[in-house]
Structure formats: C-alpha cells, structure tokens
C-alpha cells in the first residue's frame, strides 16, 4: 500500500498531467473542425490504458461520428467561451476522481463496508461553515468529489465560495434559487474554477450575459413538473443554448421516482443525450447520479453508443 505522502505526490503529478493535456485539447478545440475533434479524442485515448477509460473515449468518438450530432459544437463552444483555467480545473477535478484516486477510494470503501458515500453528495446550506468543512473533508476521504449546494442568500453564496477555495479538487454544483445571488462575485467564481452555477430558467435573461462574459461554465436547473410539452421544451432548450448554457439539469419527483411523467421525460433526455441531438449536455440529477455511481463501482458498464450508419438506427 502506498504511503500518504507518495499518494499525494502521485495525485499532484497526475493532476498536472491532466491539466497540461486539457490545455492542449482546449487549444485544439478552438479550431472547431472535425480534424481538431479527432485530434482531441486521440490525445485523450492515449493517456491511459485503462479499459474503462478507453471505452469512455471510444463511446464519445462514436457519438461524434453520428450525422447531425451537436456535441462537437458544444465542445468547441466551451473551449472558446469558458475561461481556460476554469475549464482546466473542472476537467482535472472530474478526471482525477473518475480514473484515479477518488474512484478507487469509493470502490475500496464500498467493498469494505466502511461507507456508502456517493461520488456526488448534497449539502445542507444551513450547516455552520466550520462543520461543513469537516463534513466535506470526511466525504472526500470516502471518495466523494462533487457536492450539490442550494444557494439563495448572499451568506450561502459566500459559504460556497469559501468552501470551494478550501477544497480545490472538488466540484460544487450551485443551485441558484434567486437571480441576483452572485452577480457581484463573478470574478471569484471564475478564478476558483470548481463552482458550476445552475440557474433557474426564468433568471437566465438576467444572469446568462454576465456569466458568459466572466467565462463561467454554467447551466440551468429545472423540474420535470415545469415542462409544458416536448415541443415547448425543445424550444426552451434552444433558447438556453442561445444564452450560453452548457448543462441542463432536471430534477424529478424525489417522493415518487417511478412517476410516469418523470420517466417519460427522462427517456427523452437519454435519447437526446445519446444522439448528441442538442448543443447542451442534459442530466437527470438523481437518476444519473445513481448511474455514475454504479459505473464508478464497476456495477454497470458504459452503454454501447456505436454507430454503423443505417444499420444502427434501430439498435438502441
């Protein structure tokens, strides 16, 4: 077993390698062409011999070959619009967890029965900052790297930014429950790089411009219950993309996860995501949290997203 010191040195080295690779990939993606996309995928595939790592990039490669896919445009937009240091931080944090220390800690703890922590854990905004710091540190040791934090008041925002500065290798998904909650803190959000604001759709007209100008990677947060119809939602997605959103996070009825309406819209979300049909990455907050957990614990394999032209149309 490696000592704590050698593990820390290895983590620092791995993080540096990921950030260097991310910087090159971002510069290539700014070209926005198919050749640049292929170069980025090949670069990433060459960084690890891990079968799961290889399968992930092969899956992305297959999606990027699909006629009419929009993920290539999404990646290029992120490379051009998001502050490069912010993007490198997010890529390093997520990559470090999925393929190195964090994922292994998660597996080790689950196998031994030490904990049942998830890769992403919700936080209570009412907890005192010092207790919150201890809670996050404890969850990090169990393999958690991402945290969900609702924010409404200025004090809650300051808490997230303070915690984000103390836990550089974590990602904080910040659900903004009010519009003006962080308009005066854009520079700090960008500088930290590990905070992703998720804004209410009705607040995007106010916040999207400043977020985009600051180079922040951001998205929207929305409940399935707010959807009027598929047609109306497709139009809304188009508007969100136009305003600069990179993520769309949907939340279902947590009291009844099998509600037919939620399951119907989740199936639509999965189809859009698998085809890369929209220039935005769509997520079901709790269902996809469960899927990613199973992938990290090797309890589930990545889906087959191969594309073989006409013969693949009905192979879902």
SEKOLDO-911071 format. One record per residue: x, y, z of N, C-alpha, C, CB in turn. Coordinates in steps of 0.1 Angstrom, whole numbers, plus 2048, in hexadecimal, padded with zeros to 3 digits. Glycine has a CB too. Layout:
<recs>
XYZXYZXYZXYZ...
</recs>
This chain:
<recs>
8087F480080080080080980D8007F680080C8058167F880D8237F780B82B80480982B7EB81683280881583B81380D84780F82383F81880884E81980085A81680886580F7FC86182381586681281E87080B82086C7FC82B87081182285F7F982485B7EB81885C7E382A84D7EA80C85A7EA7FF85B7E37FC86A7DF7F48557EC8008727E97FE8817E68068867DB8018897F38138817DB81C8857D08178807C282A8807D28128737C280C86D7B68008757B280985F7B97F88797BB7EC8817B87EF88E7B27E38837C47F98957B87FE8A27B28038A07A48098A87BB80B8967A281189379580689078B81B8887957FC88878E7F18847857E98907827E887978C7E689878C7DE8A578A7E58AE7807DC8AC7977F28AF7817FA8B77787FA8B276A8098B877D7FB8A57687FA89F75B7EC8A17557FD89075C7E289F75D7D48A17577D28B07537C989E7627D78B975B7D58C87587DD8CB74B7DA8D07637E98C674A7F18C873E7EA8C37317FF8C273F7E58B67337DD8B07287D18B87247DA8A272B7CA8BD72F7BE8C572D7C18D27267B78C873A7CC8D87297CF8E57237D28E37147DC8EA7297D98D87107DB8D57027CE8D26FB7E58C97007C58CA7017B88C76FC7B08D36F97B18BD7047B08DC7037A88E87027AD8F16F67A88F170F7BA8F26F57BF8FA6EA7BC8F46DC7CF8FB6EB7BC8E66DC7B88E06CF7A98E26CC7BB8D16D07A18E16D67928E26D578E8F06D078B8DF6E17968FA6D37939076CF7939096C079D9126D57998FF6B97988FF6AA78A8FB6A57A28F56A47848F26AD7768EF6AA7738E669F76E8FB6A877E8E069977B8D768E77B8C86917868D96837788C06887778B168B7858AC68D7718AA67F78F8B168679D8AC6887A18AF6977A68B367E79E8BB69C7A28BF6A979B8B66B379E8CE6AC78E8B26B17878AA6BA78D89C6BA7788A86B57918976AF79788A6AE7A588A6B679A88569F7AC8956B47B98966BB7B78966CA7C08A36B67AD89D6CF7AA89D6DD7A78906E379F8A76E079E8886DB79A87B6E07A68726E078F8756D77AF8726D67BB86A6D57C486D6E07C186B6C87C687A6E37CE87E6EE7CA8796FB7CF88E6EF7BD87A6FE7B787570A7B886570B7A987970C7B585F7007B68507017C484B7037B184A6F37CE8537007DC84E7017E185170F7E48556F87D98567187DE85A7267DD84F7307D786672A7D584472D7D483A7377D082D72F7C983D7417D68217357D381472F7C680E7357DF80B7307C181573F7B580F7467AA80C73D7B08197517A480073D79A7FC73478D8057357957ED73678A80974177E81274378181F73D77B81375278D82473F79183173A79083172A79F83573E79682672579682571678782471179E81871277F81C71877181B71476982871476A81071C76C83071E76583D71F76984671376A84472C77684770F77984F7047758496F778885170477583C6F676F8366EA7618386E87728266EA7598386F374B83C6F374984A6EE74583A7017518536F47508616EF7538636E175986A6F875E85B6DC76285C6CE7568576C576E8536CC74F84C6C97448476C27398516C173F83A6C77368586CC72B8626CC72F86E6C37298676DB73C8726C374087D6BB74087A6AC74E8816BF73F86C6A873E86969A72F86969574485B69872686A69E71886969B71487569270F8686A770D87268770887E67F6FF8876877008786727018946866F989D68D6FC89F69B6EB89A68B7068996A170989A6AF70E8A96B27148906B470B8AD6BE70E8BB6C27198BC6CD7018C26C671E8B16D17288B16DC7358B76D872A8A36E17388B66CB7458BC6C67448CB6C77478B86B77388D16C47368DF6C57368E36D47298E36BF7308DA6DD7308DD6EB73E8DE6F07288D36F37478D46ED7558D46F275C8E06ED75C8C76ED75A8E46E07618F06DB75C8FC6E275F8F16CC74F8FD6E474A9096EB75090A6F973B9086EC7518FF7007578FF70E76590470D7568F171476D8FF70377B90270277D9116FF7818FA6F77739176F87749256F476E92F6FF76D9286E776492A70575C93470E76093371D74E93170D76592772176892573077792973276591773477993073D78793474178F92774178793B74F79B92773B7A391B7397A89157467AF91E7317AB91D7507AF91875D7A39127647B592376679891876378B91276978890576377F91C7677899037567868F774F7918EC7527868F974079D8F07537A88E67577A68E17657B68ED7557A28EA76E79F8E677C7948DB77C79B8F27847898DE77577D8D57757818C776F7728DB76D7888C876478C8BB75D7968B37667948BE75079F8BA76D7A88B37767A18AD7827B38BD77B7988B57887918B07937888A47907888BB7997818A478577889978178188D77D76F89D77678B89077579388577079B87E77B79D88A7657A08867847A888078F79F8777977AD88C79879387A79978A8727A178686579A77D87A7A578286778D77D85C78678785178377786077979385578079D84B77C7A98497857A284F76E7A98507907B584E7997B084C7A77BF8597977B58557B07B38547BE7A58537C37BA85F7C579D85C7BF78F85D7C47878517C17888697BF78784C7B577F8407B17848347B978083E7A37918337BB7978277C27938287D17A68277C17938347D778F8357E57808317E67918437EA7788357DD76A8327DD7688237DD7628387D176F81C7D476E80D7D27738067DF7758097C677E80B7E47848047F077B8057FC79280B7F37758117FE76C81380975F80B80876982280B75A80A7FC74E8037FA7507F47FC7488057EC75B7EF7F775E7E17F87607DD80776B7DD7F07677E580E76A7E281C75E7E58267767EA8217547EC8207487EF82974B7FB8327447E483175680282F75980E83874F81983676881383574B81B82A74182682773982381B74883482572E82B81972682A80D72483780771882481172F83F80772F84D80272E84C7F273B8558067278567ED7268577DE7318617D971885C7DA7348607CC73D8687C57398777C67408647B772B8797C77268867C971C8867D571F88B7BC71E88F7DE71688F7EA71089D7EC71E88C7F770389E7EF6FC8AB7F27018B08006ED8A97F27028BD8017068C480D6FA8CC8127128CC80B6F98CE81F6EF8D68266F58E48276EB8D08336EF8EE8216F48FB8216F390282F6ED9048186EC8FB8386EA9018466F58FD84F6DD8FD84C6FE8F384B7098EF8547138FA85670F8E284E7188FB86272390586472F90385C72690587373590D85674190B84D74C90285374791984A74F9038607598FA8657558EC86575D8FF8737498E98687438DB8687438D68597358DA86E73F8DF85073E8DC84274C8D883D7398E883A7568DF8417648DC83D7688CE84176E8E68427658CA84E7688BD8537608B284C7648BD8627538B584974A8AC8427508A983473C8B18407548B382D75A8B181F7678AA82075C8BF81876F8AD82977C8A682B77A89782D7848AC83677089483676D88683976887F82D76388584475F88582575A87F81976487D80E74E88781376E88780D77988680478187980678289280478387681378B86A81778385D81378E86A82677685E81176E85380D76C8527FE76085481477285B7F777185B7E87688657E176E84D7E476186D7E97588777E37608837DE74E87C7EE75D8887D27648937CC75B89E7C876D88E7C174E89C7C77458A67C273A8A87CD73F8A27B47368B57CE72C8B87D87218C17D27338BF7E47158BF7D770A8C77D27068D07DD6FE8BD7CE7058DD7DA7038E77E46F88F17E07108EE7E86EC8F27E66E28FC7E36E79097E96D58F87E86E59147E16E99217E56DE92B7E26F69267DE6DA9337EC6D093D7EB6D494B7F06C39397F16DB94A7FB6DF9578016EE9598006DB9578106F296680170096980070996180970297880270595F81570D95881F70F94981A70695882D70594381470793680F7119358036FA93080A7109407FB71A9417F07289427F571694D7E672A94B7FF73794D80473C94080A73795880F73493881073792B81673D92280B72C92481D73592180073A9187F574791D7EF72F9197E974992A7ED75692E7E876192C7F275593D7E475E92E7FE76892B80976C91C80976393081676291480976590580976C9017FC7578FE80A7689077F176E9047E477D9077E476790B7D97819127EB78F9167EB79790C7F47909247F07909067FE7978FC8077988EE8017908FC81478F8EB7F878E8DE7F27908DF7E37818D67F679C8E27DF79F8E57D079C8D97C77AD8E97CF79D8CD7CC79C8C17C478D8BC7C37A58B67C87848C37C97768BF7C876E8C87BE76F8C17D67638C47BA75A8CB7B174D8CF7B97578C47A47498DB7B973D8DF7C07328E47B67408EB7CA7278DC7B571C8E07AD7138E97B67148D37A87128F57B270B8FF7BA6FD9027B471390C7BB6F38FD7BA6E59007B56E090D7BA6DB8F47BA6DF9177B16DC9247B56CD9267B56E292E7AA6C89297C16B992A7C36B49397C16B69257D16BE9427C06BA9507BD6C39557B26BB9597CA6BF9607AB6C69657A06D396D7A46BD96E7986D29777AD6DE97F7AF6E897A7B96D998D7B46E796D7BC6EF9687C86FE9687C66EB9597CA7039697BA7119697B97169737AE71795C7B670E97D7AA71298679F71F98E7A370798F79C7229907AF72D9977B373998E7B672A99F7C07389817B47439787B77479707AB73E96E7C274497579F74796D79375696A79174397578675F97479476D97379377296779C77498079676D9677A877195C7B176D94F7AD76C95F7C076194E7A875C9417A276593C79774D94279D76994578E77294278377F93E78877394D77978594579279294379779393579E79694E7A17889327A57889257AC7889197A277C9247B677F91A79877F91078E77890379178C90D78A77490179E76E8F57A275F8F77A77768EE7AD75A9027A374C9057A774490679A74A9127AF7398FE7987308FF78D72390479172F8F078671F91078D71291579070790F78771292578E6FC90B78E6F19057876E590F78A6ED8F678B6E191677F6D89217816C991D77D6DC92D7786C09237846B29217806B09277726A892878A6A892076A6A692575C6A193375B69C91B75569893776469294476469D94F76868794576E6A894B76D6B39547716BE9557676B895177E6BD94D75C6C894D7526C995A74B6C69427486BE9617486BE96E7416C69787496B097373F6C79777566CE98075F6DD97B7616C798176C6DF96E7626EC9697666F596475B6EA95F7716EF95F7506F69587467019617406ED95373B6FE96E73D70797773771497974070198573571297D74D71E97F75672697275871998476371F96675972695A75A72E95774E71C94E75D72995974273095673673C96073572795772A73A96C73874497673775097374173F98473A74C96D74C75696A75675E95D75375096976475995574976094974575C93D74E76E94B74575093D75474C93375D74592875674393976874791B75973F91075473390F75C74890375372791175671B91175E71090A75671692076070590775D6F99017576ED90575E6FB8F27586E28FE75B6D59017626D18F576A6CA9047576C88F87746C28ED77C6B38EE77B6C78EF78B6AC8E377A69E8E37766988D677B69C8E676768B8D777F6848CB78367C8C677767B8CE78F67A8B97766728B376C6648B876D6728A476D65F8BC7786518C177A64F8CE77364E8C278965A8D57706598E27696588E175A6658EA76C65A8D57556598D374664A8D37426608C57426488DB73863A8DC7326378D17286388EA72C6418D071F6408C671464E8C470E6358CA70964F8B970665C8B67006608C16F665C8A96F96568C66EF6598D16E565D8DE6EC64C8D36DD6568E16F765A8ED6FE6678EC70464F8F070966B8E07096788DE7106838DE7066788D07176818D96FA68B8DA6EF68E8E86EC6878D26E36848F16EB6868FF6E868D9066F46789066E668A90270069090770C69F90470C68A9027196A28F77086B08F37086B88FB6FE6B18E47046B28FE6F26B89066E86BB9146EE6AF9076DC6B291A6F56B49276FB6BF9267066A792C7026C091C70E6CA91A7186D89197116C790E7216D99127066E59106FF6EA91E6F96E49066F36E09256F46E39336EE6E893C6F96D69396E86E493A7056E89437106F593E7166DE94471B6FA93271270892E71670892372070E93971C6FD91C7236FD91172C7059057266EF90C72F70D8FE72F7148F272B70D8E57307228F372F7068E773C7008DC7436F18DF7457068D97506E98D47446DB8D57486D88CB7526D18D473C6D58CE75F6D38C576A6C58C476D6DC8C87766BF8B876C6B18B676F6AF8AE77C6A98AF7646A58B27846A38AB7906948A67916A68B479D69389979468689379467F8937A268688578F67588C7A366E88B7B06758817B965F8867AD67C8867C368487D7CB67B8747D468D8857D466F8787D66668707DE6618647D765A8797E36608657C965B85A7C16648597B564C85D7BD6708537B66798527AB67484A79F68684C7AF6698437A066383B79565784278F65F82D79A65584F79264A85678C64B85677D64A86579164085277664185076864585D76063384C76364186876464487575D65487775E63D88176465A87576966887676B67086C76266C87577A66B86076367285575B67185874C66B84775E66585D74866486073966E86B73565586573766F87673D67888073968787C73B67688D74268A87374569786E74669B86673A69886675369285E73569585672969885F71D68984D72569086A71C6938747116A187A71368887F7116A487E71F6B18847236BC87A71F6B28877326BB86D7226C586471E6C786270F6C28567246BC8637086BD8626F96C486E6F46AF8616F36C187A6F86C78866F36D68856F66C18926FA6D98807036E78807076EF8766FF6E887D7166EA86A6FD6F185F6F66F38636E76E98526F76EA86A6E16EC86E6D36F487B6D26DE8706CD6F68826DD6FD88F6DC6F48996D470B88D6D66E78986D66DE89F6CD6DD8AE6D06D08996CE6E18B26DC6E18C06E06EE8C56E56D68C26EB6F18D26E26FE8D76E66FF8DB6F57018E46DD6FB8D16FD6FB8D370B6FB8C57116EE8DB7107018C371D7018B67246F78B572E70F8B372A6ED8AC72D6E28AB7356E48A07406D58A872D6E08A374C6E289A7586D58997606ED89F7606D288D7646C888B76E6CF88A77C6BF87E76C6CD8947856D58957906D78887986CF8A07996CC88279C6CD8767A56CE86979E6C18767AE6C88677926C985B78B6D78597856BF85A7806DC8647806EA86377A6F58637856ED86F7716F28687916FB86679C6FC85879F6F686E7A86F185079F6F18427A16F983A7976E383D7A26F783E78A6FD83777F70D8397806F883D77171184678271F84878372584178F72285778571E84079A7238397A672582A7A271983A7B171C82479B71D81679772981478D71181179172B81E78573781D77B74481E78373682877174582778D75182879575481C79D75083579D7498157A274A80A7AA74C7FD7A273F8087B474C7FE79574D7F378B7417EA78D7597EB78E7357EF7917297E87927217E97857207EC79D7257F177C71E7F376F7297F77657137FE7707267F475872F7F774D72A8037457327EB74473380973E72F81473672580F72B73B81C73071B81772771281371C71A81270F70681C71B71480A70671A8096F87148146F07177FB6F271D81D6EC7188296E471E8286D671B8366EA72181B6D172781A6C471E81F6B972B80B6C27248236AE71C8286A372182169671D8376A171881A69071C81268471381667871C80368671182367770982866C6FA82466D70E82465F6F58206626E681D6626E381266B6E281A6536EC80866C6E87FC6746E77FF6836F37F16726EC80B6886EC80E6966E081669A6F88166996D88196906CC8226946C381C69D6C58266876C180F69C6B78086A56BD7FF6AF6AD80169D6CA8026B26D17F86BB6D27FD6C96DF7F66B66CA8086CD6CB80D6DA6C68026E46C381A6DC
</recs>
